[in-house]
Amino acid sequence: MASRVDRSALSEWLWTVDHLMLAGVVALMLGGVVLSFAGSPAVAERLGLDSYFFVKRQALYLLPAPAVMLGASMLSPRMVRRVALVIFGIMLVALVLTLFTGVEVRGARRWIDIAGFSIQPSEFIKPTFVILIAFLLSEVGKRPEVPGRLFSILLFVMVAALFVAQPDFGQTMLLMMVWAALFFMAGLSWIWIGVLGLLGMAGMGAAYMALPHVTARINRFLDPASGDTYQVDTALEAIVQGGWFGRGPGEGTVKRILPDSHTDFIFAVAAEEFGIILCLVLVSIFAFVVLRGLSHARREPDLFVRLATAGLMVMFGIQSAINMAVNLNMMPAKGMTLPFISYGGSSMLAVALSMGFVLALTRRRPHPSHTAPVVVRPVARTPVDPAE
């Protein structure tokens, strides 16, 4: 352990970072590799690949993820804003290029090849978008003449339009919920909150009417007889077969016929092999990290830090809840990964960047009122009359 007299950057980080939140995030990272052993070999064999192809790739992605998180967690709040702006600009260009040169998978263009690596720009857009919206709304609190709310609306419309064009309706909905939550936390009036809610409902209705794949997913959820519900039915069967304590590592059988067992339905694989008990532990870790971050945000006096921390935690929590809910057939399939657990390099690195930002924003910093020098002013003395 570093000494308190050591003033190096690493020592400062060790003494100021939230160790409990860091432990929770590391546990999720390691859990992702363990569950990759359970969920991915069957998929790799069906594709004619080496049984541990996805396991090796997941472990490979795990190597830079802690470095990304560590580097981001050492930033100051001001540097978090600057880094987020740079990454947002780069990924926004990549997102546009994806629409024209991206790799098409299942009718969607969400990935682009850069230097031999397949990258999903939308994953990196999400945390940087939250940071920028938090900054714009915090500026309104400091300087009312700044049109931060208008800029944040325009920024959301631009990014949401690019997401829909891919199409990626699930990520669009996630982005909209986090954006609305930030507006709520920034003190937007209830009238505007109601307007945003109506616009959101109108957007969902328009997507249902205009996008065939959205229509099909919602119809299958409301009426399973209207379409193919194989993945969800198989996931539920895996959860039922696992029971409380699971079949044991490598003993799952239903997972072998689950197409996306290594990505969207890894939670069902965890239930089959390790049981509902482990799933509850996993949910508890996610809940702990989210509540820990929100607790930091509640106590934070700086408006930008408060909004950015809360926004990133809301995004992390909603994405996790959506994935688990889909596995339990509690909502239509969204194609949403389980952070740190599902297979995917872009998802792993983007969530590591997001949690690095959170760790940076929640590091212990001296309050200005505690560090300001105390100025002792001389007290004017009343001259004494010699005659007294």
C-alpha positions in Angstrom: 0.0 0.0 0.0 1.3 3.5 -0.9 2.4 5.8 1.9 0.4 8.9 2.6 3.6 11.0 2.2 4.0 9.6 -1.3 2.6 12.4 -3.6 2.9 10.5 -6.9 -0.2 10.3 -9.2 -0.7 6.6 -8.4 -0.5 7.1 -4.7 -3.0 10.0 -4.9 -5.3 7.7 -6.9 -5.0 4.9 -4.3 -5.9 7.1 -1.4 -8.8 8.9 -3.1 -10.5 6.3 -5.3 -13.6 4.5 -4.0 -12.2 1.1 -3.2 -15.6 -0.6 -2.7 -16.9 0.5 -6.1 -13.7 -0.5 -7.7 -13.9 -3.9 -6.1 -17.4 -4.3 -7.4 -16.4 -3.4 -11.0 -13.4 -5.8 -10.9 -15.7 -8.6 -9.7 -18.0 -8.0 -12.7 -15.0 -8.0 -15.1 -13.7 -11.3 -13.7 -17.2 -12.7 -13.7 -17.5 -12.0 -17.4 -14.6 -14.2 -18.2 -15.8 -17.0 -16.0 -19.3 -16.9 -17.6 -17.7 -16.7 -21.0 -16.4 -20.3 -20.4 -19.9 -21.3 -19.7 -21.8 -19.6 -22.5 -19.5 -19.3 -25.5 -18.0 -22.7 -26.4 -21.3 -24.1 -27.8 -21.7 -21.0 -30.0 -18.1 -21.3 -31.3 -18.6 -24.9 -32.1 -21.8 -24.2 -34.1 -19.9 -21.6 -36.1 -17.0 -24.1 -36.8 -14.5 -22.2 -34.6 -12.3 -23.4 -31.8 -14.3 -24.1 -28.7 -12.6 -21.4 -26.7 -12.5 -18.8 -29.5 -14.8 -16.4 -27.7 -13.2 -17.1 -24.3 -9.8 -16.1 -25.7 -11.2 -13.0 -27.3 -13.0 -12.0 -24.1 -9.7 -12.5 -22.1 -7.9 -10.4 -24.8 -10.4 -7.6 -24.4 -10.0 -7.8 -20.6 -6.4 -6.9 -20.9 -6.8 -3.2 -22.0 -10.1 -2.7 -20.2 -8.5 -2.2 -16.7 -5.9 0.1 -18.3 -8.7 2.2 -19.9 -10.6 2.4 -16.6 -7.4 3.2 -14.6 -6.4 5.9 -17.0 -9.8 7.5 -17.0 -10.2 7.3 -13.2 -7.0 9.4 -12.8 -8.5 12.4 -14.6 -9.7 15.5 -13.0 -13.4 16.5 -13.7 -12.1 19.2 -16.1 -10.0 16.6 -18.0 -13.0 14.2 -18.0 -15.0 16.8 -20.0 -12.1 17.3 -22.4 -11.4 13.6 -23.0 -15.2 13.0 -23.4 -15.4 15.7 -26.0 -12.5 14.4 -28.1 -13.8 10.8 -28.0 -17.3 11.9 -28.8 -16.1 13.8 -31.8 -14.1 10.9 -33.1 -16.9 8.3 -32.6 -19.5 10.6 -34.1 -17.5 10.6 -37.3 -17.1 6.9 -37.1 -20.8 6.5 -36.5 -21.6 8.4 -39.7 -19.1 6.3 -41.6 -20.7 3.2 -40.3 -23.9 4.0 -42.1 -22.0 3.9 -45.4 -19.0 1.5 -44.9 -20.0 -0.5 -41.8 -20.3 -4.2 -41.6 -23.9 -5.3 -42.0 -25.1 -7.9 -39.5 -28.7 -9.1 -39.4 -29.8 -6.1 -41.4 -28.1 -3.5 -39.2 -24.9 -1.5 -39.8 -23.4 -0.9 -36.3 -19.8 -2.0 -36.7 -16.9 -0.5 -38.6 -13.5 -2.0 -39.2 -10.6 0.2 -38.1 -7.0 -1.1 -38.3 -8.2 -4.7 -38.4 -10.5 -4.3 -35.4 -14.3 -4.2 -35.5 -15.6 -1.3 -33.4 -19.1 -0.3 -32.5 -19.0 3.5 -32.2 -22.4 3.7 -30.5 -21.0 2.0 -27.4 -18.4 4.8 -27.0 -20.9 7.5 -27.9 -23.1 6.7 -24.9 -20.8 7.6 -21.9 -19.3 10.6 -23.6 -22.8 11.8 -24.5 -23.8 11.7 -20.8 -20.7 13.8 -19.9 -21.4 16.4 -22.5 -25.1 16.7 -21.6 -24.2 17.0 -17.9 -21.8 19.8 -18.7 -24.4 21.7 -20.8 -27.0 21.4 -18.1 -24.6 22.4 -15.4 -23.7 25.5 -17.3 -27.3 26.6 -17.3 -27.3 26.4 -13.5 -24.2 28.6 -13.3 -25.1 31.0 -16.2 -28.8 31.1 -17.1 -28.0 33.0 -20.3 -26.2 29.9 -21.7 -28.6 27.9 -24.0 -27.4 24.6 -22.6 -30.8 23.0 -22.7 -31.3 23.9 -26.3 -27.9 22.5 -27.2 -28.5 19.3 -25.3 -31.8 18.8 -27.1 -30.1 19.3 -30.5 -27.2 17.0 -29.5 -29.7 14.3 -28.5 -31.7 14.6 -31.7 -28.5 14.3 -33.8 -27.2 11.2 -32.0 -30.7 9.5 -31.8 -31.1 10.0 -35.5 -27.8 8.3 -36.2 -28.8 5.4 -33.9 -32.1 5.0 -35.6 -30.5 5.0 -39.0 -28.4 2.0 -38.2 -31.0 0.9 -37.0 -30.5 0.4 -33.2 -33.8 1.2 -31.5 -32.7 -0.3 -28.2 -29.7 2.0 -27.8 -31.9 4.9 -28.8 -34.4 4.2 -26.1 -31.6 3.8 -23.5 -30.1 7.1 -24.6 -33.5 8.8 -24.4 -34.2 7.5 -20.9 -30.8 8.7 -19.6 -31.1 12.1 -21.3 -34.6 12.5 -19.8 -33.2 11.5 -16.4 -30.5 14.2 -16.6 -33.1 16.8 -17.5 -35.1 15.7 -14.4 -32.1 15.9 -12.1 -31.1 19.3 -13.5 -34.4 20.7 -12.2 -36.5 20.8 -15.3 -40.1 21.8 -14.5 -42.8 19.2 -14.4 -44.5 20.7 -17.5 -41.4 20.0 -19.6 -41.0 16.6 -18.0 -44.6 15.8 -19.1 -43.8 17.1 -22.6 -40.7 14.9 -22.9 -42.7 11.9 -21.7 -45.3 12.5 -24.4 -42.6 12.9 -27.0 -41.1 9.7 -25.9 -44.3 7.8 -26.1 -44.9 9.4 -29.6 -41.4 8.2 -30.6 -42.1 4.7 -29.5 -45.4 4.7 -31.3 -43.7 5.9 -34.5 -41.0 3.3 -34.2 -43.7 0.6 -33.8 -45.5 1.8 -36.9 -42.5 2.5 -39.1 -39.8 -0.1 -38.2 -40.8 -3.7 -39.0 -38.3 -5.3 -36.7 -39.6 -3.2 -33.8 -43.2 -4.1 -34.7 -42.3 -7.8 -34.8 -40.5 -7.8 -31.4 -43.3 -6.0 -29.6 -45.9 -8.2 -31.2 -44.0 -11.4 -30.2 -43.8 -10.1 -26.7 -47.5 -9.3 -26.4 -48.6 -12.3 -28.3 -46.0 -15.1 -28.5 -48.1 -17.0 -31.0 -47.6 -14.2 -33.5 -44.0 -15.0 -34.2 -40.8 -16.8 -33.4 -40.0 -16.7 -29.6 -37.4 -19.4 -29.7 -34.6 -17.5 -28.0 -36.7 -16.2 -25.1 -38.4 -19.6 -24.6 -35.0 -21.3 -24.6 -33.6 -18.8 -22.1 -36.5 -19.3 -19.8 -36.1 -23.1 -20.1 -32.4 -22.7 -19.1 -33.3 -20.7 -16.0 -35.9 -23.3 -15.0 -33.5 -26.2 -15.5 -30.8 -24.5 -13.4 -33.0 -24.1 -10.3 -31.6 -22.6 -7.2 -28.1 -24.0 -7.3 -27.5 -24.8 -11.0 -26.4 -27.9 -12.8 -22.8 -27.2 -12.3 -20.0 -25.7 -14.4 -20.0 -27.1 -17.9 -23.1 -29.3 -17.2 -25.7 -27.1 -18.9 -27.5 -28.6 -21.8 -30.1 -26.0 -22.8 -27.4 -23.4 -23.4 -26.1 -25.5 -26.3 -29.2 -24.6 -28.4 -29.4 -21.0 -27.3 -28.1 -18.9 -30.3 -26.9 -15.8 -28.4 -25.9 -17.5 -25.2 -22.6 -15.6 -25.1 -24.0 -12.1 -25.6 -27.6 -11.1 -25.0 -28.6 -14.3 -23.0 -25.5 -14.9 -20.9 -27.7 -14.3 -17.8 -29.8 -17.3 -18.6 -26.6 -19.4 -19.0 -25.4 -18.2 -15.6 -28.8 -19.4 -14.1 -28.6 -22.8 -15.7 -25.1 -23.7 -14.7 -24.7 -21.8 -11.4 -28.3 -21.3 -10.3 -30.6 -18.5 -9.2 -28.4 -17.9 -6.2 -25.5 -16.8 -8.3 -27.8 -14.6 -10.4 -29.0 -12.9 -7.2 -25.4 -12.3 -6.3 -24.8 -10.9 -9.7 -27.8 -8.6 -9.4 -26.6 -7.5 -6.0 -23.2 -6.5 -7.3 -24.8 -4.4 -10.1 -27.1 -2.8 -7.6 -24.3 -2.1 -5.2 -22.2 -0.3 -7.9 -25.2 1.7 -9.1 -26.4 2.7 -5.6 -22.8 3.5 -4.5 -22.4 5.9 -7.5 -25.8 7.5 -6.9 -24.9 8.0 -3.2 -21.7 9.8 -4.3 -23.7 12.0 -6.7 -26.3 12.9 -4.0 -23.5 14.3 -1.7 -21.6 16.1 -4.5 -21.8 19.9 -4.3 -20.5 20.5 -7.9 -23.5 20.4 -10.3 -21.5 19.0 -13.3 -20.0 16.2 -11.2 -23.4 15.4 -9.7 -25.2 15.2 -13.0 -22.4 13.3 -14.8 -22.0 10.7 -12.0 -25.8 10.1 -11.7 -26.2 10.0 -15.5 -23.5 7.4 -16.0 -24.9 5.3 -13.1 -28.4 5.5 -14.5 -27.2 4.3 -17.9 -25.2 1.5 -16.3 -28.2 0.4 -14.2 -30.9 0.7 -16.9 -28.8 -1.3 -19.4 -28.2 -4.1 -16.9 -31.8 -4.2 -15.9 -33.0 -4.3 -19.6 -30.7 -7.3 -20.4 -31.9 -9.2 -17.3 -35.5 -8.4 -18.0 -35.3 -9.6 -21.6 -33.8 -12.9 -20.3 -36.8 -13.3 -18.0 -39.2 -12.3 -20.7 -40.3 -9.2 -18.8 -39.9 -7.0 -21.8 -39.3 -7.3 -25.6 -35.8 -8.3 -26.8 -33.6 -5.2 -27.2 -30.2 -6.6 -28.2 -28.7 -5.0 -25.1 -25.5 -6.5 -23.6 -25.0 -7.1 -19.9 -22.1 -4.8 -18.9 -18.8 -6.5 -18.4 -20.5 -9.9 -18.6 -21.7 -10.3 -22.2 -19.1 -11.0 -24.9 -18.0 -8.0 -26.9 -14.9 -5.9 -27.2 -16.5 -2.5 -27.8 -19.0 -3.1 -25.0 -16.2 -4.1 -22.6 -13.9 -1.1 -23.4 -16.8 1.4 -23.5 -18.2 0.3 -20.1 -14.6 0.4 -18.7 -14.3 4.0 -19.9 -17.7 4.8 -18.4 -16.7 3.4 -15.0 -13.3 5.1 -15.2 -15.2 8.4 -15.6 -17.3 7.5 -12.6 -14.3 6.6 -10.4 -12.6 9.9 -11.5 -15.7 12.0 -10.6 -16.2 10.2 -7.3 -12.7 10.4 -6.0 -12.3 12.3 -2.7 -11.4 15.9 -3.4 -10.9 18.6 -0.7 -13.9 21.0 -0.5 -12.9 24.6 -1.4 -14.3 25.7 2.0 -12.0 23.3 3.8 -8.9 24.3 1.9 -9.3 28.1 1.6 -6.6 29.9 3.7 -8.0 31.6 6.8 -7.3 35.4 6.6 -6.9 37.0 10.0 -7.8 40.6 9.8 -6.5 43.0 12.5 -9.1 44.2 14.8 -9.4 48.0 15.0 -8.9 49.1 18.6 -10.6 52.1 20.1 -8.0 54.6 21.3 -8.0 54.9 25.1 -8.3 58.4 26.5 -5.4 59.1 28.8 -7.6 61.1 31.1 -9.7 58.0 31.9 
